[in-house]
Amino acid sequence: MKFFLSILLFFISFASLADAWDNLTYEEAEAVVSELEKNPFIFDYCDCCSHDGEYATSIEFIKVTGTEIVQCEWNNEMYSVKITASVIANVAYMSYGTDIQTLKAMDNNDYHTTFYMNYTWGFNPNSKSASPFFNIIEYNYYGSDNTPCKQLFNYPTPKQLKKTVKVKGYKKWWKSNMR
């Protein structure tokens, strides 16, 4: 029975990790790096994930400080992007969407993670809002349905962010992108 349970847990844990979209062509990985250099302020969360019957309950607002293109860990023919970042704040995510008024300062200047096309939201110049990265960089590996599970949302204004935390370069970035 213990053996069967161990095997079952192994496959459940593997399946729960299998849906992260970090398998990129080298050109896609280069496009991600280029985009992050121009627009380093991103949101890290899974809008489609379920946590005890609810969607993700918090979103991390991040400033990317470094990138590296590496071989994808689970597909030798593909690449991934590793990021180094500072976590600026957490944003509460309610059933009706994000609530920028709930910004909570974070102090993690040594954040390292793999970049996921479906778990990372960045600045979309067409909508002037945050949207999944698969709608910013062309990425059709899993099909052409580019509909996120939840609605697009706005970046905090510099005034909203300053109430919580001061971030070097954010005001200038925001003004140059929100015109």
C-alpha atoms as an extended CHARMM CRD file, in Angstrom:
* protein
*
       179  EXT
         1         1  MET       CA              0.0000000000        0.0000000000        0.0000000000  PROA      1               0.0000000000
         2         2  LYS       CA              2.8300000000        2.4200000000        0.8670000000  PROA      2               0.0000000000
         3         3  PHE       CA              4.4950000000        1.6570000000       -2.4480000000  PROA      3               0.0000000000
         4         4  PHE       CA              1.2790000000        2.3540000000       -4.3560000000  PROA      4               0.0000000000
         5         5  LEU       CA              0.7550000000        5.6070000000       -2.4310000000  PROA      5               0.0000000000
         6         6  SER       CA              4.3540000000        6.6950000000       -3.1300000000  PROA      6               0.0000000000
         7         7  ILE       CA              3.9380000000        6.0530000000       -6.8460000000  PROA      7               0.0000000000
         8         8  LEU       CA              0.6290000000        7.9180000000       -6.8890000000  PROA      8               0.0000000000
         9         9  LEU       CA              2.1220000000       10.9500000000       -5.0870000000  PROA      9               0.0000000000
        10        10  PHE       CA              5.0940000000       10.9650000000       -7.4640000000  PROA      10              0.0000000000
        11        11  PHE       CA              2.8350000000       11.1340000000      -10.5200000000  PROA      11              0.0000000000
        12        12  ILE       CA              0.5780000000       13.7730000000       -8.9550000000  PROA      12              0.0000000000
        13        13  SER       CA              3.5630000000       15.9800000000       -8.1150000000  PROA      13              0.0000000000
        14        14  PHE       CA              5.0120000000       15.4840000000      -11.6050000000  PROA      14              0.0000000000
        15        15  ALA       CA              1.6990000000       16.3140000000      -13.2570000000  PROA      15              0.0000000000
        16        16  SER       CA              1.2940000000       19.4560000000      -11.1710000000  PROA      16              0.0000000000
        17        17  LEU       CA              4.6370000000       20.7160000000      -12.4730000000  PROA      17              0.0000000000
        18        18  ALA       CA              4.1240000000       19.6890000000      -16.0710000000  PROA      18              0.0000000000
        19        19  ASP       CA              1.9570000000       22.6230000000      -17.0950000000  PROA      19              0.0000000000
        20        20  ALA       CA              4.5430000000       25.3770000000      -16.5740000000  PROA      20              0.0000000000
        21        21  TRP       CA              5.4490000000       26.7950000000      -19.9740000000  PROA      21              0.0000000000
        22        22  ASP       CA              9.2160000000       27.2380000000      -19.7480000000  PROA      22              0.0000000000
        23        23  ASN       CA             10.1230000000       25.3870000000      -22.9540000000  PROA      23              0.0000000000
        24        24  LEU       CA             11.1330000000       28.0290000000      -25.5030000000  PROA      24              0.0000000000
        25        25  THR       CA             12.9810000000       28.0810000000      -28.7830000000  PROA      25              0.0000000000
        26        26  TYR       CA             16.2460000000       29.9990000000      -28.5850000000  PROA      26              0.0000000000
        27        27  GLU       CA             14.6370000000       32.8670000000      -30.5260000000  PROA      27              0.0000000000
        28        28  GLU       CA             11.6910000000       32.9830000000      -28.0960000000  PROA      28              0.0000000000
        29        29  ALA       CA             14.0930000000       32.9750000000      -25.1380000000  PROA      29              0.0000000000
        30        30  GLU       CA             16.0170000000       35.8740000000      -26.7060000000  PROA      30              0.0000000000
        31        31  ALA       CA             12.7220000000       37.7500000000      -27.2310000000  PROA      31              0.0000000000
        32        32  VAL       CA             11.8030000000       37.2250000000      -23.5670000000  PROA      32              0.0000000000
        33        33  VAL       CA             15.1910000000       38.5440000000      -22.4210000000  PROA      33              0.0000000000
        34        34  SER       CA             14.8870000000       41.5640000000      -24.7240000000  PROA      34              0.0000000000
        35        35  GLU       CA             11.3770000000       42.3260000000      -23.4560000000  PROA      35              0.0000000000
        36        36  LEU       CA             12.4630000000       42.0240000000      -19.8180000000  PROA      36              0.0000000000
        37        37  GLU       CA             15.3160000000       44.4690000000      -20.4500000000  PROA      37              0.0000000000
        38        38  LYS       CA             12.7920000000       47.0510000000      -21.7390000000  PROA      38              0.0000000000
        39        39  ASN       CA             10.0290000000       46.2110000000      -19.2710000000  PROA      39              0.0000000000
        40        40  PRO       CA             11.5360000000       44.7030000000      -16.1090000000  PROA      40              0.0000000000
        41        41  PHE       CA              8.4140000000       45.1240000000      -13.9630000000  PROA      41              0.0000000000
        42        42  ILE       CA              6.3950000000       41.9020000000      -14.0520000000  PROA      42              0.0000000000
        43        43  PHE       CA              3.8000000000       40.0100000000      -12.0410000000  PROA      43              0.0000000000
        44        44  ASP       CA              4.4220000000       36.3990000000      -11.0620000000  PROA      44              0.0000000000
        45        45  TYR       CA              1.3300000000       34.2990000000      -10.3990000000  PROA      45              0.0000000000
        46        46  CYS       CA             -0.7790000000       31.6060000000      -11.9010000000  PROA      46              0.0000000000
        47        47  ASP       CA             -4.1850000000       32.9220000000      -12.8610000000  PROA      47              0.0000000000
        48        48  CYS       CA             -5.4230000000       29.4290000000      -13.7500000000  PROA      48              0.0000000000
        49        49  CYS       CA             -4.0880000000       27.5890000000      -10.7050000000  PROA      49              0.0000000000
        50        50  SER       CA             -6.4580000000       26.2610000000       -8.1000000000  PROA      50              0.0000000000
        51        51  HSD       CA             -5.6150000000       26.4350000000       -4.4080000000  PROA      51              0.0000000000
        52        52  ASP       CA             -8.2270000000       24.6040000000       -2.3430000000  PROA      52              0.0000000000
        53        53  GLY       CA            -10.9260000000       25.4470000000       -4.8490000000  PROA      53              0.0000000000
        54        54  GLU       CA             -9.8910000000       29.0920000000       -5.2200000000  PROA      54              0.0000000000
        55        55  TYR       CA             -7.6350000000       30.8460000000       -7.6840000000  PROA      55              0.0000000000
        56        56  ALA       CA             -4.2250000000       32.1290000000       -6.7050000000  PROA      56              0.0000000000
        57        57  THR       CA             -4.5720000000       34.3580000000       -3.6690000000  PROA      57              0.0000000000
        58        58  SER       CA             -1.5170000000       36.5300000000       -4.1410000000  PROA      58              0.0000000000
        59        59  ILE       CA              0.4910000000       37.9970000000       -6.9610000000  PROA      59              0.0000000000
        60        60  GLU       CA              4.1450000000       38.9360000000       -6.6390000000  PROA      60              0.0000000000
        61        61  PHE       CA              5.1200000000       42.2470000000       -8.2430000000  PROA      61              0.0000000000
        62        62  ILE       CA              8.7390000000       41.8970000000       -9.3380000000  PROA      62              0.0000000000
        63        63  LYS       CA             11.5590000000       43.9400000000      -10.8620000000  PROA      63              0.0000000000
        64        64  VAL       CA             13.8300000000       41.7500000000      -12.9850000000  PROA      64              0.0000000000
        65        65  THR       CA             17.5210000000       42.5300000000      -12.4140000000  PROA      65              0.0000000000
        66        66  GLY       CA             19.1310000000       39.7650000000      -14.4670000000  PROA      66              0.0000000000
        67        67  THR       CA             18.4060000000       37.0480000000      -17.0150000000  PROA      67              0.0000000000
        68        68  GLU       CA             20.1290000000       33.9640000000      -18.3430000000  PROA      68              0.0000000000
        69        69  ILE       CA             19.1650000000       31.6420000000      -21.1950000000  PROA      69              0.0000000000
        70        70  VAL       CA             19.7240000000       28.0010000000      -20.2340000000  PROA      70              0.0000000000
        71        71  GLN       CA             18.8140000000       24.6070000000      -21.6330000000  PROA      71              0.0000000000
        72        72  CYS       CA             15.2920000000       23.5630000000      -20.6140000000  PROA      72              0.0000000000
        73        73  GLU       CA             15.5030000000       21.0690000000      -17.7370000000  PROA      73              0.0000000000
        74        74  TRP       CA             12.9300000000       18.6880000000      -19.1830000000  PROA      74              0.0000000000
        75        75  ASN       CA             13.3950000000       19.1280000000      -22.9580000000  PROA      75              0.0000000000
        76        76  ASN       CA             16.9670000000       19.0910000000      -24.3150000000  PROA      76              0.0000000000
        77        77  GLU       CA             15.8740000000       20.6360000000      -27.5980000000  PROA      77              0.0000000000
        78        78  MET       CA             14.4000000000       23.7360000000      -25.9570000000  PROA      78              0.0000000000
        79        79  TYR       CA             15.5830000000       26.6080000000      -23.7440000000  PROA      79              0.0000000000
        80        80  SER       CA             14.3890000000       28.3730000000      -20.6010000000  PROA      80              0.0000000000
        81        81  VAL       CA             15.0410000000       31.7910000000      -19.1300000000  PROA      81              0.0000000000
        82        82  LYS       CA             16.2290000000       32.0480000000      -15.5390000000  PROA      82              0.0000000000
        83        83  ILE       CA             15.6250000000       35.3950000000      -13.8560000000  PROA      83              0.0000000000
        84        84  THR       CA             17.1440000000       37.1690000000      -10.9010000000  PROA      84              0.0000000000
        85        85  ALA       CA             14.8230000000       39.7550000000       -9.4300000000  PROA      85              0.0000000000
        86        86  SER       CA             13.6610000000       41.8000000000       -6.4860000000  PROA      86              0.0000000000
        87        87  VAL       CA             10.1760000000       41.1190000000       -5.1750000000  PROA      87              0.0000000000
        88        88  ILE       CA              8.6970000000       44.5910000000       -4.7310000000  PROA      88              0.0000000000
        89        89  ALA       CA              5.2640000000       43.8060000000       -3.3240000000  PROA      89              0.0000000000
        90        90  ASN       CA              2.4540000000       41.3000000000       -3.0440000000  PROA      90              0.0000000000
        91        91  VAL       CA             -0.9520000000       42.1060000000       -4.4700000000  PROA      91              0.0000000000
        92        92  ALA       CA             -4.0560000000       40.3540000000       -3.1900000000  PROA      92              0.0000000000
        93        93  TYR       CA             -6.0750000000       38.5270000000       -5.7960000000  PROA      93              0.0000000000
        94        94  MET       CA             -9.7600000000       38.3390000000       -5.0800000000  PROA      94              0.0000000000
        95        95  SER       CA            -12.3770000000       36.3020000000       -6.9320000000  PROA      95              0.0000000000
        96        96  TYR       CA            -13.2780000000       39.4530000000       -8.9210000000  PROA      96              0.0000000000
        97        97  GLY       CA             -9.6600000000       40.1690000000       -9.9250000000  PROA      97              0.0000000000
        98        98  THR       CA             -6.5850000000       41.9550000000       -8.6310000000  PROA      98              0.0000000000
        99        99  ASP       CA             -6.7970000000       44.6130000000       -5.9690000000  PROA      99              0.0000000000
       100       100  ILE       CA             -3.8970000000       47.0590000000       -6.3780000000  PROA      100             0.0000000000
       101       101  GLN       CA             -5.0720000000       48.8290000000       -3.2100000000  PROA      101             0.0000000000
       102       102  THR       CA             -3.7890000000       45.8220000000       -1.2470000000  PROA      102             0.0000000000
       103       103  LEU       CA             -0.1170000000       46.2530000000       -2.1600000000  PROA      103             0.0000000000
       104       104  LYS       CA              2.0440000000       44.8700000000        0.6170000000  PROA      104             0.0000000000
       105       105  ALA       CA              5.7700000000       45.6250000000        0.6000000000  PROA      105             0.0000000000
       106       106  MET       CA              8.1400000000       42.6920000000        0.2910000000  PROA      106             0.0000000000
       107       107  ASP       CA             11.8620000000       42.6080000000        0.9300000000  PROA      107             0.0000000000
       108       108  ASN       CA             13.3610000000       39.8780000000       -1.2150000000  PROA      108             0.0000000000
       109       109  ASN       CA             16.2110000000       41.2640000000       -3.3070000000  PROA      109             0.0000000000
       110       110  ASP       CA             17.5950000000       37.8260000000       -4.1030000000  PROA      110             0.0000000000
       111       111  TYR       CA             14.7390000000       36.1500000000       -5.9530000000  PROA      111             0.0000000000
       112       112  HSD       CA             15.7450000000       33.4810000000       -8.4820000000  PROA      112             0.0000000000
       113       113  THR       CA             13.2790000000       31.5120000000      -10.5540000000  PROA      113             0.0000000000
       114       114  THR       CA             12.5370000000       30.0480000000      -13.9470000000  PROA      114             0.0000000000
       115       115  PHE       CA             10.5010000000       32.3110000000      -16.2000000000  PROA      115             0.0000000000
       116       116  TYR       CA              7.1820000000       30.7790000000      -17.3050000000  PROA      116             0.0000000000
       117       117  MET       CA              5.2080000000       32.1240000000      -20.2570000000  PROA      117             0.0000000000
       118       118  ASN       CA              1.8850000000       31.2960000000      -18.5900000000  PROA      118             0.0000000000
       119       119  TYR       CA              2.7670000000       32.2360000000      -14.9820000000  PROA      119             0.0000000000
       120       120  THR       CA              4.3090000000       35.6110000000      -15.7620000000  PROA      120             0.0000000000
       121       121  TRP       CA              2.3610000000       38.7070000000      -16.6180000000  PROA      121             0.0000000000
       122       122  GLY       CA              4.1310000000       41.6770000000      -18.1700000000  PROA      122             0.0000000000
       123       123  PHE       CA              3.3910000000       45.0110000000      -19.7610000000  PROA      123             0.0000000000
       124       124  ASN       CA              1.2720000000       44.6900000000      -22.8930000000  PROA      124             0.0000000000
       125       125  PRO       CA              1.7010000000       47.8820000000      -24.9560000000  PROA      125             0.0000000000
       126       126  ASN       CA             -1.5540000000       47.2960000000      -26.8500000000  PROA      126             0.0000000000
       127       127  SER       CA             -3.7740000000       47.2160000000      -23.7630000000  PROA      127             0.0000000000
       128       128  LYS       CA             -1.4790000000       49.2890000000      -21.4890000000  PROA      128             0.0000000000
       129       129  SER       CA             -2.0470000000       46.6620000000      -18.8110000000  PROA      129             0.0000000000
       130       130  ALA       CA             -0.5810000000       43.4610000000      -17.4170000000  PROA      130             0.0000000000
       131       131  SER       CA             -1.2680000000       40.3920000000      -19.5150000000  PROA      131             0.0000000000
       132       132  PRO       CA              0.1780000000       36.8860000000      -19.7570000000  PROA      132             0.0000000000
       133       133  PHE       CA              3.5760000000       36.8230000000      -21.4220000000  PROA      133             0.0000000000
       134       134  PHE       CA              2.2910000000       34.4400000000      -24.0950000000  PROA      134             0.0000000000
       135       135  ASN       CA              0.2840000000       37.4440000000      -25.3630000000  PROA      135             0.0000000000
       136       136  ILE       CA              3.3650000000       39.6920000000      -25.3900000000  PROA      136             0.0000000000
       137       137  ILE       CA              5.9010000000       37.3600000000      -27.0080000000  PROA      137             0.0000000000
       138       138  GLU       CA              4.6550000000       35.0850000000      -29.7860000000  PROA      138             0.0000000000
       139       139  TYR       CA              4.4300000000       31.6090000000      -28.2550000000  PROA      139             0.0000000000
       140       140  ASN       CA              2.1770000000       28.9960000000      -29.8460000000  PROA      140             0.0000000000
       141       141  TYR       CA              3.7250000000       25.7780000000      -28.5630000000  PROA      141             0.0000000000
       142       142  TYR       CA              0.4910000000       24.7290000000      -26.8420000000  PROA      142             0.0000000000
       143       143  GLY       CA             -1.9270000000       26.0970000000      -29.4200000000  PROA      143             0.0000000000
       144       144  SER       CA             -3.2430000000       29.4710000000      -30.3620000000  PROA      144             0.0000000000
       145       145  ASP       CA             -5.7780000000       30.0730000000      -27.5600000000  PROA      145             0.0000000000
       146       146  ASN       CA             -4.3380000000       33.1980000000      -25.9430000000  PROA      146             0.0000000000
       147       147  THR       CA             -7.1820000000       33.7580000000      -23.5160000000  PROA      147             0.0000000000
       148       148  PRO       CA             -6.0320000000       34.0980000000      -19.9040000000  PROA      148             0.0000000000
       149       149  CYS       CA             -8.1140000000       32.5260000000      -17.1510000000  PROA      149             0.0000000000
       150       150  LYS       CA             -8.6200000000       35.8960000000      -15.4440000000  PROA      150             0.0000000000
       151       151  GLN       CA             -8.9700000000       39.4770000000      -16.6670000000  PROA      151             0.0000000000
       152       152  LEU       CA             -6.0720000000       41.7550000000      -17.5650000000  PROA      152             0.0000000000
       153       153  PHE       CA             -5.2500000000       44.2610000000      -14.8450000000  PROA      153             0.0000000000
       154       154  ASN       CA             -3.5390000000       47.6220000000      -14.4480000000  PROA      154             0.0000000000
       155       155  TYR       CA             -0.0880000000       48.3010000000      -13.1290000000  PROA      155             0.0000000000
       156       156  PRO       CA             -0.0450000000       50.3490000000       -9.9270000000  PROA      156             0.0000000000
       157       157  THR       CA              0.4450000000       54.0550000000      -10.4760000000  PROA      157             0.0000000000
       158       158  PRO       CA              3.6700000000       55.4790000000       -9.0450000000  PROA      158             0.0000000000
       159       159  LYS       CA              1.5400000000       57.1750000000       -6.3840000000  PROA      159             0.0000000000
       160       160  GLN       CA             -0.1230000000       53.8910000000       -5.3730000000  PROA      160             0.0000000000
       161       161  LEU       CA              3.2190000000       52.1070000000       -5.2480000000  PROA      161             0.0000000000
       162       162  LYS       CA              4.9490000000       54.8990000000       -3.3160000000  PROA      162             0.0000000000
       163       163  LYS       CA              2.3680000000       54.5200000000       -0.5120000000  PROA      163             0.0000000000
       164       164  THR       CA              3.7840000000       51.0350000000        0.0100000000  PROA      164             0.0000000000
       165       165  VAL       CA              7.3630000000       51.0400000000       -1.2200000000  PROA      165             0.0000000000
       166       166  LYS       CA              9.6520000000       53.2700000000       -3.2620000000  PROA      166             0.0000000000
       167       167  VAL       CA             11.1320000000       51.5640000000       -6.3070000000  PROA      167             0.0000000000
       168       168  LYS       CA             13.9860000000       53.1650000000       -8.2050000000  PROA      168             0.0000000000
       169       169  GLY       CA             13.1160000000       53.6910000000      -11.8550000000  PROA      169             0.0000000000
       170       170  TYR       CA              9.4420000000       52.7660000000      -11.6160000000  PROA      170             0.0000000000
       171       171  LYS       CA              8.0070000000       56.2680000000      -12.0320000000  PROA      171             0.0000000000
       172       172  LYS       CA             10.0880000000       56.8940000000      -15.1620000000  PROA      172             0.0000000000
       173       173  TRP       CA              9.1870000000       53.4610000000      -16.5750000000  PROA      173             0.0000000000
       174       174  TRP       CA              5.4840000000       53.9770000000      -15.8440000000  PROA      174             0.0000000000
       175       175  LYS       CA              5.3620000000       57.4280000000      -17.4360000000  PROA      175             0.0000000000
       176       176  SER       CA              7.1420000000       56.2550000000      -20.5970000000  PROA      176             0.0000000000
       177       177  ASN       CA              4.7810000000       53.2900000000      -21.0490000000  PROA      177             0.0000000000
       178       178  MET       CA              1.3920000000       54.6200000000      -19.9900000000  PROA      178             0.0000000000
       179       179  ARG       CA              1.1700000000       57.5150000000      -22.4490000000  PROA      179             0.0000000000
